[in-house]
Amino acid sequence: MSNLAQETCEACKSDAPTLSDSEINELKPDVPEWEVKEVDGEKRLSRQFKFKNFAQALAFTQTVGDMAEDVDHHPAILTEYGKVTVDWWTHKIGGLHKNDFVMAAKTDQAYL
């Protein structure tokens, strides 16, 4: 398990830089199941989680939502029958910050 899951989100100012490609590549091995994708010109971390049914998917969605609310850092979450897709990125800076990798690792931990 990644040490990132033990870290906490730090307050991010709107003028904070997005992570460079080399910084992303350095953090990516800590969340190997996550894909870096670009949506509307902004990089995001994205992963799909599988479940046996809608109730389990919904419970996981609530867990991720509560975790996000606790640190005031909110992902896009798509809940469907048997799967949940989570995208983390920092809206304030329009791309990826270390906080997104921390929250991806925490999301992985919640899935176990």
Buried (B, 14 or more C-beta within 10 A) or exposed (E): EBEBBEBEBEEBEEEBEBBEEEBBEEBBEBBEEBEBEEEEEBBBBBBEBEBEEEEBBBBBBEBBBEBBEEBEBEBEBBBEEEBBBBBBBBEBBEBBBBBBBBBBBBBBBBBE
